[in-house]
Amino acid sequence: MKRRSFIQSTSLGAFAMSAGLPPKAGELFAQSLTILHTNDLHGRFELLDENGLAKPCSFALRAGEIIRQTKAKEPAVLLLDCGDAVSPDLAEANELRWMETIGYDAFVPGNHDFDRGMADLARQISQNRVSALLCNYQLDDTPLAGLCRQYRIFKKGSLKIGVFGVGVNPNGLIPKIMRPGLQYHDPLSSANQTARILKMEEQCDLVVCLSHLGYATPGAFSDRQLAASSQHIDLILGGHSHTFFSAPEQVRNTLGRLVWINHAGTGGLLLGKLELKILGRQIVGLDGQNLTVGAYS
């Protein structure tokens, strides 16, 4: 997979990333953060052989080892998912328990995470510590009441990272019988409001949107539009459209600042890995690649 590096000049001078250059006298040091992310796994965590053991091609073995090595080596790591983790083919399963075991921090529920009904999704969320994040679904009159947060702030060293989730328009994607009481709100206004709270009020160094809108879905509001119309989002990690990125993409927002977007395909074939440098509450360096995992054949 191609890798894209980015160096942004600041008023304090350019941050030297990946060049191996010694820091200049008086140069401020940026903080490092590694983000690993997935989307649209559709329950493909474990593939078992006839003896009940994980096959070598399973996501649990291949990506799990990358995740463990990264967490052992890097001081600040977030592991995030952008929706559709649940397998609709199973009557009942524990996808979030697996995600908790491997160390996921948060996810945004996608449309297929409702395929077994809100009661099943509520059961999983309540039994596991992986944070469910949704800012544009009103769930007070549903089994998910009180279980999905608008956002969560993670502290990694001296960094404050605000993470929130945006769900897709359920019309035509989630049968009404599977979402009684769910109220859908405009994703742009909800996302901008949440990002403003995180960046301006909570003073987060980085604001990350977990999106299940899709990359550039025809006839629907999607990640490229969200990035271009946003103000305080630094990074959009996406799902839903099963888009295979060769490298993260940059879009300028309404303030003229860069917003980064990345997707990691579908089915556990890729694991997104972003190595960020953050200085002055801005991304001043990003080294991004999607690692080939090949979770199933």
Backbone as CSV, one residue per row, in Angstrom:
resi,resn,N_x,N_y,N_z,CA_x,CA_y,CA_z,C_x,C_y,C_z
1,MET,0.825,-1.202,0.000,0.000,0.000,0.000,0.865,1.259,0.000
2,LYS,0.387,2.264,-0.718,1.111,3.523,-0.739,1.035,4.191,0.617
3,ARG,2.040,4.968,0.921,2.077,5.706,2.169,2.144,7.191,1.828
4,ARG,1.419,7.994,2.596,1.454,9.432,2.369,1.931,10.128,3.629
5,SER,2.955,10.938,3.477,3.447,11.745,4.586,3.138,13.199,4.302
6,PHE,2.971,13.952,5.363,2.600,15.353,5.217,3.360,16.166,6.237
7,ILE,3.951,17.262,5.819,4.618,18.184,6.727,3.999,19.555,6.541
8,GLN,3.488,20.131,7.608,2.837,21.432,7.537,3.699,22.464,8.251
9,SER,3.928,23.574,7.598,4.689,24.648,8.233,3.819,25.369,9.244
10,THR,4.410,25.754,10.360,3.712,26.524,11.368,4.475,27.814,11.579
11,SER,3.883,28.706,12.357,4.532,29.988,12.622,5.811,29.806,13.429
12,LEU,5.988,28.625,14.014,7.173,28.352,14.811,8.215,27.572,14.019
13,GLY,7.949,27.377,12.752,8.909,26.656,11.932,8.356,25.312,11.533
14,ALA,8.948,24.693,10.514,8.463,23.408,10.018,8.915,22.296,10.929
15,PHE,8.012,21.325,11.116,8.351,20.153,11.910,8.958,19.106,10.985
16,ALA,10.165,18.642,11.313,10.848,17.663,10.458,10.342,16.270,10.796
17,MET,9.629,15.651,9.859,9.083,14.332,10.088,9.601,13.376,9.028
18,SER,10.001,12.199,9.445,10.437,11.124,8.578,11.744,11.431,7.863
19,ALA,12.321,12.574,8.073,13.545,12.924,7.364,14.789,12.590,8.169
20,GLY,14.627,12.289,9.441,15.763,11.953,10.273,16.637,13.137,10.596
21,LEU,16.095,14.356,10.494,16.895,15.543,10.735,16.916,15.869,12.225
22,PRO,18.045,16.314,12.770,18.089,16.699,14.186,17.289,17.967,14.401
23,PRO,16.608,18.087,15.546,15.814,19.296,15.801,16.697,20.515,15.943
24,LYS,16.220,21.641,15.467,16.954,22.885,15.595,16.785,23.440,17.000
25,ALA,17.708,24.269,17.403,17.644,24.874,18.729,16.369,25.685,18.869
26,GLY,15.668,25.511,19.954,14.461,26.267,20.222,13.219,25.720,19.537
27,GLU,13.367,24.654,18.743,12.208,24.104,18.042,11.327,23.322,19.012
28,LEU,10.033,23.596,18.969,9.118,22.864,19.828,8.902,21.459,19.294
29,PHE,8.723,20.522,20.219,8.523,19.136,19.819,7.032,18.814,19.783
30,ALA,6.608,18.194,18.719,5.216,17.763,18.603,5.015,16.462,19.369
31,GLN,3.768,16.226,19.767,3.403,14.985,20.443,3.009,13.945,19.405
32,SER,3.345,12.694,19.675,3.058,11.605,18.739,1.808,10.835,19.148
33,LEU,1.040,10.410,18.158,-0.141,9.590,18.383,-0.294,8.638,17.206
34,THR,-0.560,7.368,17.504,-0.846,6.377,16.470,-2.304,5.974,16.559
35,ILE,-3.001,6.030,15.433,-4.394,5.597,15.371,-4.495,4.398,14.435
36,LEU,-5.036,3.314,14.955,-5.364,2.135,14.160,-6.882,2.109,13.999
37,HIS,-7.361,1.764,12.808,-8.805,1.799,12.625,-9.287,0.791,11.594
38,THR,-10.537,0.370,11.766,-11.192,-0.577,10.877,-12.590,-0.066,10.554
39,ASN,-13.227,-0.717,9.600,-14.627,-0.437,9.282,-15.207,-1.596,8.501
40,ASP,-16.510,-1.779,8.657,-17.258,-2.772,7.883,-16.660,-4.175,7.986
41,LEU,-16.350,-4.579,9.210,-15.805,-5.918,9.429,-16.873,-6.992,9.264
42,HIS,-18.127,-6.667,9.511,-19.257,-7.587,9.331,-19.036,-8.921,10.044
43,GLY,-18.505,-8.848,11.243,-18.368,-10.043,12.062,-17.219,-10.962,11.701
44,ARG,-16.361,-10.551,10.775,-15.282,-11.442,10.340,-14.055,-11.315,11.259
45,PHE,-14.270,-11.598,12.538,-13.168,-11.535,13.489,-12.448,-12.872,13.570
46,GLU,-13.219,-13.913,13.692,-12.658,-15.250,13.864,-13.197,-16.172,12.773
47,LEU,-12.292,-16.851,12.050,-12.671,-17.952,11.181,-12.105,-19.217,11.819
48,LEU,-12.969,-20.163,12.139,-12.547,-21.335,12.891,-12.434,-22.555,11.982
49,ASP,-11.450,-23.409,12.273,-11.305,-24.664,11.536,-12.190,-25.727,12.183
50,GLU,-12.049,-26.972,11.700,-12.917,-28.049,12.192,-12.662,-28.380,13.662
51,ASN,-11.524,-27.925,14.198,-11.208,-28.159,15.608,-11.564,-26.968,16.502
52,GLY,-12.198,-25.960,15.900,-12.588,-24.797,16.681,-11.465,-23.805,16.922
53,LEU,-10.371,-23.929,16.180,-9.229,-23.029,16.333,-9.245,-21.976,15.226
54,ALA,-8.711,-20.798,15.546,-8.703,-19.716,14.563,-7.814,-20.074,13.378
55,LYS,-8.355,-19.900,12.182,-7.564,-20.149,10.976,-6.515,-19.056,10.798
56,PRO,-5.405,-19.362,10.119,-4.354,-18.353,9.913,-4.843,-17.114,9.170
57,CYS,-5.934,-17.217,8.422,-6.412,-16.073,7.647,-7.395,-15.209,8.424
58,SER,-7.638,-15.521,9.689,-8.645,-14.757,10.433,-8.104,-13.395,10.841
59,PHE,-8.999,-12.426,10.900,-8.629,-11.073,11.309,-8.065,-11.080,12.724
60,ALA,-8.631,-11.930,13.587,-8.181,-11.986,14.980,-6.693,-12.298,15.079
61,LEU,-6.203,-13.174,14.219,-4.785,-13.520,14.270,-3.926,-12.487,13.576
62,ARG,-4.275,-12.134,12.366,-3.400,-11.253,11.581,-3.391,-9.820,12.097
63,ALA,-4.558,-9.198,12.175,-4.612,-7.823,12.661,-4.317,-7.763,14.147
64,GLY,-4.748,-8.796,14.882,-4.505,-8.807,16.321,-3.035,-8.722,16.661
65,GLU,-2.202,-9.393,15.890,-0.763,-9.346,16.151,-0.197,-7.966,15.838
66,ILE,-0.658,-7.337,14.751,-0.214,-5.977,14.421,-0.612,-5.017,15.535
67,ILE,-1.832,-5.157,16.015,-2.317,-4.279,17.080,-1.494,-4.455,18.341
68,ARG,-1.225,-5.685,18.723,-0.437,-5.941,19.935,0.975,-5.377,19.805
69,GLN,1.608,-5.584,18.655,2.965,-5.070,18.452,2.981,-3.545,18.484
70,THR,1.975,-2.922,17.865,1.925,-1.460,17.839,1.757,-0.909,19.243
71,LYS,0.872,-1.505,20.024,0.646,-1.024,21.391,1.864,-1.257,22.281
72,ALA,2.621,-2.307,22.001,3.820,-2.564,22.795,4.938,-1.593,22.464
73,LYS,4.957,-1.087,21.226,6.051,-0.241,20.759,5.766,1.238,20.903
74,GLU,4.510,1.638,20.670,4.159,3.056,20.641,3.544,3.483,21.977
75,PRO,3.888,4.668,22.477,3.389,5.100,23.794,1.933,5.542,23.788
76,ALA,1.420,6.012,22.639,0.062,6.545,22.577,-0.648,5.960,21.360
77,VAL,-1.613,5.078,21.617,-2.312,4.382,20.535,-3.815,4.402,20.796
78,LEU,-4.590,4.701,19.765,-6.044,4.566,19.806,-6.457,3.536,18.755
79,LEU,-7.410,2.673,19.119,-7.939,1.658,18.208,-9.436,1.907,18.056
80,LEU,-9.863,2.234,16.824,-11.211,2.715,16.579,-11.869,1.956,15.433
81,ASP,-13.210,1.918,15.452,-13.941,1.242,14.379,-15.068,2.145,13.888
82,CYS,-15.318,2.082,12.574,-16.265,3.004,11.946,-17.560,2.338,11.499
83,GLY,-17.951,1.276,12.185,-19.285,0.744,12.007,-19.415,-0.514,11.185
84,ASP,-20.578,-1.149,11.336,-20.901,-2.436,10.724,-19.954,-3.528,11.204
85,ALA,-19.781,-3.595,12.507,-18.979,-4.663,13.106,-19.782,-5.946,13.253
86,VAL,-21.106,-5.820,13.371,-21.974,-6.952,13.643,-22.212,-7.776,12.384
87,SER,-22.312,-9.089,12.560,-22.659,-9.967,11.446,-24.162,-10.191,11.425
88,PRO,-24.830,-9.829,10.345,-26.279,-10.038,10.284,-26.654,-11.495,10.107
89,ASP,-25.684,-12.360,9.831,-25.964,-13.768,9.563,-26.133,-14.596,10.832
90,LEU,-25.809,-14.001,12.002,-25.895,-14.726,13.254,-27.083,-14.239,14.068
91,ALA,-27.768,-15.164,14.719,-28.920,-14.798,15.532,-28.490,-14.030,16.772
92,GLU,-27.367,-14.414,17.333,-26.815,-13.714,18.490,-25.327,-13.984,18.532
93,ALA,-24.545,-12.934,18.736,-23.092,-13.082,18.814,-22.564,-11.992,19.738
94,ASN,-21.259,-11.986,19.923,-20.644,-11.024,20.834,-19.463,-10.338,20.166
95,GLU,-19.758,-9.643,19.065,-18.701,-8.955,18.337,-17.992,-7.917,19.201
96,LEU,-18.737,-7.188,20.009,-18.110,-6.154,20.838,-17.231,-6.760,21.921
97,ARG,-17.549,-7.956,22.372,-16.685,-8.609,23.350,-15.330,-8.928,22.731
98,TRP,-15.358,-9.369,21.476,-14.086,-9.602,20.796,-13.325,-8.297,20.647
99,MET,-14.024,-7.227,20.270,-13.363,-5.939,20.096,-12.776,-5.446,21.413
100,GLU,-13.481,-5.662,22.498,-12.953,-5.282,23.805,-11.702,-6.085,24.136
101,THR,-11.721,-7.374,23.837,-10.581,-8.246,24.138,-9.326,-7.805,23.405
102,ILE,-9.483,-7.385,22.153,-8.314,-7.003,21.369,-7.896,-5.560,21.633
103,GLY,-8.727,-4.793,22.357,-8.307,-3.469,22.791,-8.931,-2.280,22.098
104,TYR,-10.096,-2.462,21.454,-10.754,-1.319,20.819,-11.190,-0.310,21.868
105,ASP,-11.074,0.963,21.522,-11.474,2.042,22.422,-12.893,2.524,22.160
106,ALA,-13.281,2.625,20.892,-14.601,3.175,20.573,-15.005,2.772,19.162
107,PHE,-16.327,2.848,18.908,-16.841,2.609,17.558,-18.107,3.432,17.366
108,VAL,-18.439,3.673,16.095,-19.718,4.285,15.761,-20.599,3.180,15.189
109,PRO,-21.805,2.979,15.717,-22.690,1.964,15.146,-23.064,2.298,13.704
110,GLY,-22.947,1.312,12.833,-23.372,1.459,11.451,-24.753,0.879,11.253
111,ASN,-25.284,1.003,10.051,-26.650,0.519,9.801,-26.779,-0.979,10.046
112,HIS,-25.758,-1.765,9.696,-25.851,-3.213,9.889,-25.684,-3.623,11.351
113,ASP,-25.219,-2.716,12.190,-25.158,-3.031,13.612,-26.548,-3.072,14.236
114,PHE,-27.574,-2.639,13.473,-28.959,-2.708,13.916,-29.678,-3.932,13.345
115,ASP,-28.974,-4.767,12.564,-29.636,-5.863,11.861,-30.274,-6.891,12.786
116,ARG,-29.731,-7.036,13.978,-30.316,-7.985,14.938,-31.212,-7.270,15.952
117,GLY,-31.493,-6.005,15.688,-32.382,-5.245,16.545,-31.636,-4.434,17.584
118,MET,-32.297,-3.384,18.068,-31.665,-2.501,19.052,-31.466,-3.179,20.395
119,ALA,-32.317,-4.143,20.732,-32.155,-4.845,22.004,-30.851,-5.641,22.010
120,ASP,-30.527,-6.267,20.890,-29.275,-7.025,20.818,-28.070,-6.098,20.867
121,LEU,-28.151,-4.966,20.145,-27.048,-4.006,20.176,-26.894,-3.422,21.574
122,ALA,-28.009,-3.141,22.242,-27.954,-2.636,23.616,-27.324,-3.666,24.549
123,ARG,-27.680,-4.940,24.360,-27.067,-6.002,25.172,-25.556,-5.987,25.042
124,GLN,-25.075,-5.907,23.820,-23.632,-5.932,23.601,-22.946,-4.701,24.199
125,ILE,-23.503,-3.530,23.942,-22.868,-2.306,24.439,-22.825,-2.305,25.958
126,SER,-23.903,-2.747,26.586,-23.966,-2.723,28.048,-23.031,-3.744,28.690
127,GLN,-22.653,-4.770,27.952,-21.816,-5.829,28.506,-20.324,-5.620,28.227
128,ASN,-19.992,-4.587,27.485,-18.605,-4.391,27.082,-18.194,-2.935,27.283
129,ARG,-16.884,-2.711,27.287,-16.358,-1.383,27.587,-15.983,-0.583,26.356
130,VAL,-16.246,-1.102,25.170,-15.977,-0.340,23.948,-17.043,0.741,23.820
131,SER,-16.631,1.992,23.771,-17.585,3.105,23.768,-18.314,3.202,22.434
132,ALA,-19.638,3.270,22.492,-20.463,3.503,21.314,-20.725,5.002,21.211
133,LEU,-20.365,5.597,20.054,-20.422,7.047,19.894,-21.351,7.424,18.741
134,LEU,-22.360,8.250,19.039,-23.299,8.731,18.028,-23.778,10.111,18.437
135,CYS,-23.578,11.097,17.582,-24.005,12.460,17.928,-25.265,12.889,17.208
136,ASN,-25.706,12.138,16.186,-26.850,12.601,15.392,-28.037,11.642,15.419
137,TYR,-28.046,10.686,16.373,-29.214,9.847,16.597,-29.774,10.183,17.981
138,GLN,-31.069,10.458,18.059,-31.752,10.635,19.339,-32.310,9.268,19.742
139,LEU,-31.836,8.743,20.878,-32.126,7.362,21.260,-32.815,7.254,22.616
140,ASP,-33.345,8.367,23.126,-33.914,8.375,24.471,-35.089,7.422,24.628
141,ASP,-35.842,7.192,23.561,-37.019,6.338,23.639,-36.781,4.976,23.004
142,THR,-35.561,4.489,23.119,-35.189,3.203,22.532,-34.436,2.370,23.562
143,PRO,-34.212,1.076,23.278,-33.401,0.244,24.180,-31.965,0.740,24.337
144,LEU,-31.527,1.628,23.449,-30.157,2.149,23.498,-30.036,3.409,24.343
145,ALA,-31.109,3.815,25.003,-31.088,5.036,25.818,-29.979,4.962,26.864
146,GLY,-29.139,5.997,26.880,-28.058,6.088,27.851,-26.847,5.240,27.547
147,LEU,-26.858,4.502,26.428,-25.749,3.601,26.118,-24.803,4.166,25.054
148,CYS,-25.280,5.100,24.247,-24.432,5.713,23.219,-24.083,7.139,23.634
149,ARG,-22.804,7.433,23.691,-22.363,8.782,24.037,-22.302,9.660,22.793
150,GLN,-22.414,10.960,23.013,-22.220,11.908,21.917,-20.751,11.939,21.519
151,TYR,-19.873,11.912,22.504,-18.437,11.902,22.254,-17.724,11.327,23.478
152,ARG,-16.437,11.081,23.303,-15.594,10.682,24.421,-14.225,11.335,24.244
153,ILE,-13.635,11.742,25.346,-12.298,12.335,25.324,-11.307,11.331,25.891
154,PHE,-10.282,11.043,25.100,-9.218,10.140,25.515,-7.975,10.962,25.831
155,LYS,-7.298,10.608,26.888,-6.040,11.257,27.250,-4.891,10.293,27.008
156,LYS,-3.984,10.717,26.154,-2.794,9.943,25.830,-1.584,10.821,26.113
157,GLY,-0.922,10.572,27.245,0.157,11.456,27.664,-0.421,12.829,27.950
158,SER,0.143,13.856,27.327,-0.362,15.218,27.509,-1.427,15.588,26.486
159,LEU,-1.767,14.650,25.586,-2.741,14.925,24.533,-4.165,14.648,25.002
160,LYS,-5.085,15.525,24.580,-6.512,15.296,24.742,-7.107,15.055,23.350
161,ILE,-7.661,13.869,23.137,-8.219,13.512,21.839,-9.718,13.354,21.975
162,GLY,-10.462,14.201,21.293,-11.913,14.115,21.298,-12.382,13.277,20.121
163,VAL,-13.191,12.256,20.411,-13.683,11.342,19.381,-15.207,11.329,19.438
164,PHE,-15.850,11.485,18.275,-17.309,11.393,18.218,-17.732,10.611,16.989
165,GLY,-18.995,10.177,16.976,-19.481,9.358,15.879,-20.667,9.978,15.173
166,VAL,-20.759,9.748,13.853,-21.867,10.225,13.027,-22.456,9.034,12.286
167,GLY,-23.769,8.835,12.435,-24.440,7.717,11.799,-25.111,8.092,10.487
168,VAL,-25.297,7.087,9.647,-25.890,7.278,8.327,-27.394,7.483,8.463
169,ASN,-27.992,8.109,7.441,-29.441,8.259,7.389,-30.074,6.861,7.357
170,PRO,-30.895,6.517,8.352,-31.412,5.150,8.424,-32.477,4.821,7.393
171,ASN,-33.068,5.821,6.763,-34.140,5.574,5.796,-33.638,4.715,4.639
172,GLY,-34.278,3.574,4.451,-33.883,2.652,3.394,-32.714,1.755,3.757
173,LEU,-32.096,1.993,4.905,-30.938,1.189,5.309,-31.191,0.388,6.584
174,ILE,-31.978,0.944,7.495,-32.351,0.231,8.717,-33.867,0.100,8.717
175,PRO,-34.397,-1.111,8.608,-35.858,-1.262,8.612,-36.478,-0.618,9.854
176,LYS,-37.624,0.018,9.671,-38.258,0.722,10.784,-38.539,-0.188,11.966
177,ILE,-38.820,-1.461,11.687,-39.093,-2.397,12.770,-37.871,-2.621,13.647
178,MET,-36.673,-2.328,13.104,-35.428,-2.506,13.837,-34.993,-1.250,14.581
179,ARG,-35.739,-0.139,14.417,-35.307,1.117,15.037,-36.479,1.931,15.602
180,PRO,-37.407,1.308,16.303,-38.525,2.080,16.849,-38.035,3.128,17.843
181,GLY,-38.498,4.374,17.662,-38.127,5.459,18.558,-36.883,6.209,18.173
182,LEU,-36.111,5.698,17.211,-34.875,6.374,16.797,-35.220,7.619,15.986
183,GLN,-34.608,8.730,16.356,-34.777,9.973,15.609,-33.423,10.378,15.012
184,TYR,-33.450,10.619,13.701,-32.229,10.961,12.962,-32.127,12.478,12.820
185,HIS,-30.936,13.018,13.102,-30.697,14.456,12.974,-29.628,14.722,11.911
186,ASP,-29.659,15.918,11.365,-28.734,16.320,10.313,-27.288,16.065,10.718
187,PRO,-26.537,15.283,9.947,-25.177,14.943,10.357,-24.212,16.121,10.360
188,LEU,-24.399,17.083,9.437,-23.469,18.212,9.378,-23.605,19.110,10.596
189,SER,-24.831,19.529,10.911,-25.001,20.413,12.062,-24.632,19.706,13.355
190,SER,-24.972,18.411,13.466,-24.624,17.647,14.668,-23.121,17.508,14.803
191,ALA,-22.451,17.205,13.697,-20.992,17.027,13.728,-20.286,18.335,14.037
192,ASN,-20.707,19.428,13.393,-20.065,20.720,13.638,-20.258,21.188,15.078
193,GLN,-21.446,20.968,15.607,-21.706,21.360,16.987,-20.837,20.557,17.954
194,THR,-20.752,19.243,17.723,-19.957,18.389,18.602,-18.476,18.709,18.484
195,ALA,-18.000,18.912,17.265,-16.587,19.235,17.068,-16.228,20.569,17.714
196,ARG,-17.146,21.537,17.647,-16.888,22.828,18.290,-16.752,22.665,19.801
197,ILE,-17.619,21.870,20.389,-17.524,21.614,21.837,-16.168,21.003,22.181
198,LEU,-15.756,20.034,21.394,-14.503,19.333,21.693,-13.286,20.238,21.510
199,LYS,-13.266,21.008,20.437,-12.090,21.827,20.137,-12.064,23.124,20.948
200,MET,-13.198,23.795,21.052,-13.218,25.119,21.658,-13.513,25.102,23.161
201,GLU,-14.452,24.262,23.584,-14.812,24.232,25.001,-13.969,23.234,25.786
202,GLU,-13.810,22.030,25.242,-13.016,21.012,25.926,-11.518,21.163,25.659
203,GLN,-11.163,22.019,24.692,-9.760,22.304,24.372,-8.988,21.046,23.984
204,CYS,-9.612,20.214,23.157,-8.953,18.993,22.693,-7.859,19.340,21.680
205,ASP,-6.770,18.603,21.738,-5.674,18.797,20.790,-6.015,18.234,19.417
206,LEU,-6.866,17.215,19.399,-7.238,16.559,18.143,-8.713,16.188,18.221
207,VAL,-9.454,16.444,17.140,-10.859,16.064,17.063,-11.019,15.055,15.925
208,VAL,-11.488,13.863,16.284,-11.628,12.756,15.340,-13.103,12.413,15.186
209,CYS,-13.565,12.353,13.951,-14.927,11.935,13.649,-14.916,10.506,13.131
210,LEU,-15.653,9.624,13.807,-15.892,8.277,13.300,-17.183,8.327,12.499
211,SER,-17.083,8.142,11.206,-18.221,8.346,10.318,-18.674,7.036,9.689
212,HIS,-20.005,6.867,9.635,-20.555,5.766,8.839,-21.451,6.332,7.740
213,LEU,-20.999,7.459,7.170,-21.750,8.121,6.103,-21.377,7.603,4.720
214,GLY,-20.179,7.040,4.588,-19.669,6.677,3.276,-18.737,7.751,2.749
215,TYR,-17.845,7.356,1.853,-16.823,8.284,1.357,-17.412,9.341,0.430
216,ALA,-18.100,8.906,-0.615,-18.698,9.848,-1.579,-19.932,9.180,-2.175
217,THR,-20.898,8.870,-1.321,-22.082,8.129,-1.721,-22.990,8.992,-2.599
218,PRO,-23.302,8.556,-3.834,-24.160,9.371,-4.721,-25.521,9.635,-4.070
219,GLY,-25.952,10.897,-4.112,-27.260,11.257,-3.605,-27.383,11.306,-2.096
220,ALA,-26.269,11.165,-1.383,-26.314,11.179,0.079,-25.168,12.022,0.614
221,PHE,-25.371,12.586,1.784,-24.328,13.366,2.434,-23.230,12.416,2.899
222,SER,-21.971,12.706,2.544,-20.884,11.766,2.799,-19.650,12.480,3.340
223,ASP,-18.584,11.729,3.509,-17.403,12.228,4.219,-16.735,13.413,3.543
224,ARG,-16.661,13.401,2.229,-16.024,14.528,1.529,-16.801,15.816,1.770
225,GLN,-18.116,15.737,1.739,-18.933,16.920,2.007,-18.806,17.363,3.460
226,LEU,-18.764,16.389,4.364,-18.608,16.716,5.779,-17.292,17.432,6.010
227,ALA,-16.218,16.926,5.439,-14.905,17.549,5.615,-14.912,18.981,5.075
228,ALA,-15.435,19.173,3.875,-15.418,20.495,3.233,-16.306,21.498,3.958
229,SER,-17.348,21.008,4.648,-18.309,21.895,5.306,-18.061,22.014,6.809
230,SER,-17.001,21.418,7.290,-16.728,21.401,8.723,-15.846,22.585,9.127
231,GLN,-15.663,22.724,10.447,-14.826,23.806,10.972,-13.762,23.314,11.949
232,HIS,-14.105,22.357,12.810,-13.191,21.982,13.880,-12.820,20.498,13.879
233,ILE,-13.161,19.791,12.803,-12.778,18.380,12.689,-11.383,18.304,12.078
234,ASP,-10.507,17.532,12.704,-9.157,17.355,12.173,-9.036,16.103,11.306
235,LEU,-9.782,15.052,11.666,-9.601,13.755,11.022,-10.947,13.045,10.951
236,ILE,-11.273,12.517,9.765,-12.473,11.708,9.573,-12.040,10.298,9.207
237,LEU,-12.436,9.345,10.033,-12.237,7.935,9.728,-13.591,7.371,9.337
238,GLY,-13.673,6.761,8.156,-14.984,6.437,7.613,-15.235,4.980,7.331
239,GLY,-16.524,4.704,7.109,-16.984,3.380,6.722,-18.245,3.503,5.891
240,HIS,-18.904,2.369,5.666,-20.188,2.241,4.981,-20.053,2.018,3.478
241,SER,-19.178,2.746,2.812,-19.077,2.638,1.356,-18.080,1.577,0.905
242,HIS,-17.407,0.915,1.838,-16.424,-0.140,1.524,-15.341,0.373,0.578
243,THR,-14.848,1.567,0.856,-13.870,2.213,-0.009,-12.455,1.830,0.398
244,PHE,-11.674,1.405,-0.588,-10.283,1.034,-0.346,-9.384,2.222,-0.681
245,PHE,-8.844,2.849,0.336,-7.926,3.967,0.135,-6.507,3.437,-0.013
246,SER,-5.757,4.035,-0.935,-4.332,3.736,-1.019,-3.528,4.656,-0.111
247,ALA,-4.114,5.794,0.256,-3.465,6.748,1.159,-4.528,7.701,1.668
248,PRO,-4.327,8.311,2.828,-5.298,9.282,3.339,-5.463,10.463,2.379
249,GLU,-6.638,11.038,2.383,-6.955,12.166,1.504,-7.079,13.442,2.330
250,GLN,-6.790,14.578,1.698,-6.906,15.878,2.352,-8.003,16.710,1.682
251,VAL,-8.836,17.340,2.500,-9.877,18.247,2.026,-9.813,19.502,2.884
252,ARG,-9.939,20.668,2.285,-9.927,21.906,3.061,-11.334,22.230,3.556
253,ASN,-11.402,22.629,4.817,-12.698,22.948,5.408,-13.067,24.409,5.178
254,THR,-14.132,24.869,5.826,-14.610,26.235,5.595,-13.653,27.294,6.115
255,LEU,-12.721,26.892,6.993,-11.715,27.813,7.513,-10.407,27.740,6.725
256,GLY,-10.386,26.919,5.689,-9.185,26.768,4.882,-8.169,25.811,5.461
257,ARG,-8.549,25.098,6.512,-7.623,24.153,7.143,-7.837,22.753,6.592
258,LEU,-6.777,21.944,6.644,-6.844,20.601,6.098,-7.557,19.657,7.046
259,VAL,-8.456,18.866,6.470,-9.099,17.762,7.167,-8.648,16.478,6.473
260,TRP,-8.214,15.507,7.259,-7.759,14.237,6.709,-8.895,13.226,6.726
261,ILE,-8.983,12.404,5.666,-9.987,11.336,5.565,-9.272,10.029,5.269
262,ASN,-9.707,8.951,5.940,-9.187,7.627,5.592,-10.276,6.576,5.779
263,HIS,-10.283,5.593,4.881,-11.149,4.422,4.964,-10.270,3.177,4.823
264,ALA,-10.783,2.054,5.324,-9.984,0.816,5.287,-10.774,-0.342,4.693
265,GLY,-11.427,-0.089,3.551,-12.041,-1.163,2.786,-13.215,-1.824,3.469
266,THR,-13.166,-3.148,3.558,-14.254,-3.919,4.157,-13.754,-5.304,4.548
267,GLY,-14.472,-5.925,5.456,-14.255,-7.330,5.769,-12.937,-7.686,6.402
268,GLY,-12.207,-6.714,6.938,-10.935,-7.031,7.569,-9.787,-7.238,6.613
269,LEU,-9.944,-6.807,5.367,-8.843,-6.932,4.414,-7.732,-5.927,4.697
270,LEU,-8.094,-4.774,5.280,-7.119,-3.734,5.582,-7.247,-3.307,7.038
271,LEU,-6.147,-2.815,7.567,-6.123,-2.165,8.877,-5.499,-0.797,8.688
272,GLY,-6.266,0.252,8.954,-5.734,1.601,8.806,-4.743,1.921,9.908
273,LYS,-3.657,2.572,9.530,-2.655,2.992,10.513,-2.207,4.409,10.179
274,LEU,-2.425,5.320,11.117,-2.028,6.714,10.961,-1.092,7.085,12.094
275,GLU,0.074,7.622,11.741,1.028,8.111,12.734,1.032,9.634,12.649
276,LEU,0.541,10.268,13.708,0.346,11.712,13.699,1.335,12.412,14.603
277,LYS,1.658,13.660,14.208,2.407,14.583,15.051,1.502,15.783,15.301
278,ILE,1.317,16.131,16.559,0.366,17.168,16.930,1.082,18.250,17.717
279,LEU,0.917,19.480,17.270,1.562,20.625,17.904,0.603,21.813,17.850
280,GLY,0.404,22.489,18.964,-0.474,23.647,18.974,-1.896,23.323,18.576
281,ARG,-2.379,22.143,18.979,-3.730,21.677,18.680,-3.993,21.571,17.179
282,GLN,-2.943,21.227,16.437,-3.051,20.988,14.999,-2.230,19.764,14.623
283,ILE,-2.657,19.104,13.555,-1.842,18.043,12.969,-0.747,18.705,12.147
284,VAL,0.501,18.525,12.557,1.613,19.107,11.805,2.384,18.039,11.040
285,GLY,2.043,16.788,11.265,2.664,15.708,10.512,1.777,14.489,10.522
286,LEU,1.652,13.817,9.384,0.858,12.606,9.307,1.498,11.629,8.339
287,ASP,1.721,10.422,8.812,2.242,9.341,7.995,1.176,8.256,7.981
288,GLY,0.511,8.062,6.839,-0.631,7.167,6.793,-0.477,6.045,5.796
289,GLN,-0.947,4.876,6.195,-0.973,3.740,5.287,-2.065,2.778,5.730
290,ASN,-2.600,2.020,4.781,-3.535,0.952,5.096,-2.782,-0.366,4.953
291,LEU,-2.656,-1.077,6.066,-1.909,-2.320,6.083,-2.758,-3.447,5.539
292,THR,-2.181,-4.260,4.650,-2.892,-5.405,4.091,-2.930,-6.512,5.131
293,VAL,-4.161,-6.863,5.525,-4.341,-7.920,6.507,-4.832,-9.192,5.810
294,GLY,-5.804,-9.048,4.921,-6.300,-10.224,4.199,-6.953,-11.203,5.140
295,ALA,-8.034,-10.749,5.778,-8.597,-11.528,6.872,-9.347,-12.768,6.419
296,TYR,-9.731,-12.855,5.176,-10.448,-14.057,4.734,-10.205,-14.241,3.254
297,SER,-10.447,-15.453,2.788,-10.221,-15.754,1.371,-11.527,-16.094,0.681
